[in-house]
């Protein structure tokens, strides 16, 4: 059985602390970092378009209700 104790001696039966540390300490890959800014622009544009569409729908419903 694996010894799942950290430096402080806290027992972690699932070993999730060690898995998290391995994930955080993993070296970032160069290709991923360069693609991230371009990928983040897509969801931002979609969010803006979604907000505009939602405002237009609410305005149309309000206009029809007051007509």
Backbone as JSON Lines, residues from 0, in Angstrom:
{"i":0,"aa":"X","n":[0.84,-1.18,0.0],"ca":[0.0,0.0,0.0],"c":[0.89,1.24,0.0]}
{"i":1,"aa":"X","n":[0.47,2.28,-0.74],"ca":[1.29,3.48,-0.87],"c":[1.22,4.32,0.39]}
{"i":2,"aa":"X","n":[2.3,4.99,0.68],"ca":[2.36,5.88,1.83],"c":[1.86,7.26,1.39]}
{"i":3,"aa":"X","n":[0.64,7.62,1.78],"ca":[0.02,8.87,1.35],"c":[0.1,9.94,2.42]}
{"i":4,"aa":"X","n":[1.25,10.11,2.99],"ca":[1.41,11.15,4.0],"c":[2.25,12.27,3.43]}
{"i":5,"aa":"X","n":[1.79,13.5,3.66],"ca":[2.52,14.67,3.18],"c":[3.65,15.01,4.11]}
{"i":6,"aa":"X","n":[4.29,16.13,3.87],"ca":[5.41,16.53,4.72],"c":[4.99,16.79,6.16]}
{"i":7,"aa":"X","n":[3.73,17.17,6.4],"ca":[3.27,17.44,7.76],"c":[2.78,16.18,8.45]}
{"i":8,"aa":"X","n":[2.68,15.05,7.73],"ca":[2.21,13.82,8.32],"c":[0.71,13.68,8.28]}
{"i":9,"aa":"X","n":[0.0,14.55,7.54],"ca":[-1.45,14.42,7.41],"c":[-1.77,13.29,6.46]}
{"i":10,"aa":"X","n":[-2.61,12.37,6.91],"ca":[-2.94,11.21,6.1],"c":[-4.02,11.56,5.08]}
{"i":11,"aa":"X","n":[-3.78,11.23,3.84],"ca":[-4.73,11.48,2.75],"c":[-5.06,10.13,2.12]}
{"i":12,"aa":"X","n":[-6.17,9.49,2.53],"ca":[-6.45,8.13,2.07],"c":[-6.67,8.04,0.56]}
{"i":13,"aa":"X","n":[-7.19,9.08,-0.07],"ca":[-7.43,9.03,-1.52],"c":[-6.2,9.42,-2.31]}
{"i":14,"aa":"X","n":[-5.23,10.02,-1.68],"ca":[-4.03,10.46,-2.39],"c":[-4.29,11.67,-3.27]}
{"i":15,"aa":"X","n":[-5.4,12.39,-3.02],"ca":[-5.75,13.51,-3.89],"c":[-4.77,14.68,-3.76]}
{"i":16,"aa":"X","n":[-4.17,14.84,-2.61],"ca":[-3.2,15.93,-2.44],"c":[-1.99,15.7,-3.34]}
{"i":17,"aa":"X","n":[-1.52,14.47,-3.38],"ca":[-0.37,14.17,-4.21],"c":[-0.72,14.33,-5.69]}
{"i":18,"aa":"X","n":[-1.92,13.93,-6.06],"ca":[-2.33,14.07,-7.46],"c":[-2.45,15.55,-7.83]}
{"i":19,"aa":"X","n":[-2.98,16.36,-6.91],"ca":[-3.1,17.79,-7.17],"c":[-1.72,18.43,-7.31]}
{"i":20,"aa":"X","n":[-0.82,18.08,-6.42],"ca":[0.52,18.64,-6.51],"c":[1.21,18.25,-7.81]}
{"i":21,"aa":"X","n":[1.0,17.02,-8.25],"ca":[1.59,16.58,-9.51],"c":[1.01,17.39,-10.68]}
{"i":22,"aa":"X","n":[-0.29,17.69,-10.59],"ca":[-0.93,18.48,-11.64],"c":[-0.41,19.91,-11.65]}
{"i":23,"aa":"X","n":[-0.28,20.52,-10.48],"ca":[0.18,21.91,-10.39],"c":[1.65,22.03,-10.76]}
{"i":24,"aa":"X","n":[2.45,21.07,-10.35],"ca":[3.89,21.13,-10.6],"c":[4.26,20.73,-12.02]}
{"i":25,"aa":"X","n":[3.29,20.26,-12.8],"ca":[3.57,19.85,-14.18],"c":[4.04,21.05,-14.98]}
{"i":26,"aa":"X","n":[5.1,20.89,-15.75],"ca":[5.65,21.98,-16.54],"c":[4.68,22.34,-17.67]}
{"i":27,"aa":"X","n":[4.38,23.63,-17.84],"ca":[3.5,24.02,-18.93],"c":[4.16,23.79,-20.29]}
{"i":28,"aa":"X","n":[3.35,23.41,-21.26],"ca":[3.87,23.16,-22.59],"c":[3.8,24.44,-23.4]}
{"i":29,"aa":"X","n":[4.83,24.7,-24.2],"ca":[4.91,25.94,-24.97],"c":[3.77,26.13,-25.96]}
{"i":30,"aa":"X","n":[3.34,25.07,-26.63],"ca":[2.27,25.19,-27.61],"c":[0.94,25.6,-26.98]}
{"i":31,"aa":"X","n":[0.69,25.13,-25.79],"ca":[-0.56,25.47,-25.13],"c":[-0.6,26.94,-24.73]}
{"i":32,"aa":"X","n":[0.49,27.48,-24.25],"ca":[0.5,28.86,-23.79],"c":[0.3,29.83,-24.95]}
{"i":33,"aa":"X","n":[0.82,29.52,-26.1],"ca":[0.68,30.42,-27.23],"c":[-0.73,30.38,-27.79]}
{"i":34,"aa":"X","n":[-1.41,29.26,-27.71],"ca":[-2.75,29.13,-28.26],"c":[-3.82,29.68,-27.31]}
{"i":35,"aa":"X","n":[-3.51,29.84,-26.04],"ca":[-4.51,30.25,-25.06],"c":[-5.11,31.63,-25.34]}
{"i":36,"aa":"X","n":[-4.33,32.68,-25.65],"ca":[-4.96,33.98,-25.88],"c":[-5.9,33.98,-27.08]}
{"i":37,"aa":"X","n":[-5.58,33.27,-28.13],"ca":[-6.45,33.23,-29.29],"c":[-7.72,32.46,-28.97]}
{"i":38,"aa":"X","n":[-7.63,31.42,-28.16],"ca":[-8.8,30.62,-27.82],"c":[-9.72,31.37,-26.86]}
{"i":39,"aa":"X","n":[-9.18,32.24,-26.02],"ca":[-10.02,32.94,-25.06],"c":[-10.83,34.05,-25.71]}
{"i":40,"aa":"X","n":[-10.46,34.48,-26.9],"ca":[-11.23,35.53,-27.58],"c":[-12.56,34.99,-28.08]}
{"i":41,"aa":"X","n":[-12.63,33.73,-28.47],"ca":[-13.86,33.13,-28.98],"c":[-15.0,33.15,-27.98]}
{"i":42,"aa":"X","n":[-14.82,32.64,-26.78],"ca":[-15.91,32.66,-25.8],"c":[-16.32,34.09,-25.41]}
{"i":43,"aa":"X","n":[-15.39,35.01,-25.41],"ca":[-15.72,36.39,-25.05],"c":[-16.65,36.99,-26.1]}
{"i":44,"aa":"X","n":[-16.38,36.75,-27.39],"ca":[-17.23,37.26,-28.45],"c":[-18.61,36.6,-28.36]}
{"i":45,"aa":"X","n":[-18.65,35.31,-28.09],"ca":[-19.92,34.62,-27.94],"c":[-20.73,35.15,-26.79]}
{"i":46,"aa":"X","n":[-20.07,35.5,-25.69],"ca":[-20.77,36.06,-24.54],"c":[-21.37,37.41,-24.88]}
{"i":47,"aa":"X","n":[-20.62,38.24,-25.58],"ca":[-21.12,39.56,-25.96],"c":[-22.33,39.42,-26.88]}
{"i":48,"aa":"X","n":[-22.23,38.53,-27.85],"ca":[-23.36,38.32,-28.77],"c":[-24.56,37.78,-28.01]}
{"i":49,"aa":"X","n":[-24.34,36.88,-27.09],"ca":[-25.43,36.34,-26.27],"c":[-26.13,37.39,-25.45]}
{"i":50,"aa":"X","n":[-25.36,38.3,-24.86],"ca":[-25.95,39.38,-24.07],"c":[-26.76,40.31,-24.96]}
{"i":51,"aa":"X","n":[-26.24,40.62,-26.14],"ca":[-26.98,41.49,-27.06],"c":[-28.29,40.84,-27.49]}
{"i":52,"aa":"X","n":[-28.25,39.56,-27.8],"ca":[-29.47,38.84,-28.19],"c":[-30.47,38.8,-27.03]}
{"i":53,"aa":"X","n":[-30.0,38.56,-25.82],"ca":[-30.89,38.53,-24.66],"c":[-31.55,39.88,-24.43]}
{"i":54,"aa":"X","n":[-30.79,40.96,-24.55],"ca":[-31.35,42.31,-24.39],"c":[-32.38,42.58,-25.48]}
{"i":55,"aa":"X","n":[-32.11,42.16,-26.71],"ca":[-33.05,42.36,-27.8],"c":[-34.34,41.59,-27.56]}
{"i":56,"aa":"X","n":[-34.24,40.38,-27.04],"ca":[-35.43,39.58,-26.76],"c":[-36.26,40.22,-25.65]}
{"i":57,"aa":"X","n":[-35.61,40.65,-24.6],"ca":[-36.32,41.31,-23.5],"c":[-36.98,42.59,-23.98]}
{"i":58,"aa":"X","n":[-36.3,43.36,-24.83],"ca":[-36.88,44.59,-25.36],"c":[-38.09,44.27,-26.25]}
{"i":59,"aa":"X","n":[-37.99,43.23,-27.06],"ca":[-39.11,42.86,-27.93],"c":[-40.31,42.4,-27.1]}
{"i":60,"aa":"X","n":[-40.09,41.62,-26.06],"ca":[-41.18,41.16,-25.2],"c":[-41.82,42.35,-24.49]}
{"i":61,"aa":"X","n":[-41.0,43.26,-23.98],"ca":[-41.53,44.45,-23.31],"c":[-42.33,45.3,-24.28]}
{"i":62,"aa":"X","n":[-41.85,45.47,-25.51],"ca":[-42.55,46.27,-26.51],"c":[-43.89,45.65,-26.85]}
{"i":63,"aa":"X","n":[-43.92,44.31,-27.0],"ca":[-45.17,43.63,-27.3],"c":[-46.15,43.7,-26.11]}
{"i":64,"aa":"X","n":[-45.62,43.63,-24.91],"ca":[-46.48,43.7,-23.72],"c":[-47.09,45.08,-23.55]}
{"i":65,"aa":"X","n":[-46.37,46.12,-23.91],"ca":[-46.87,47.5,-23.73],"c":[-47.67,47.98,-24.94]}
{"i":66,"aa":"X","n":[-47.68,47.24,-26.0],"ca":[-48.36,47.67,-27.22],"c":[-49.84,47.58,-27.1]}
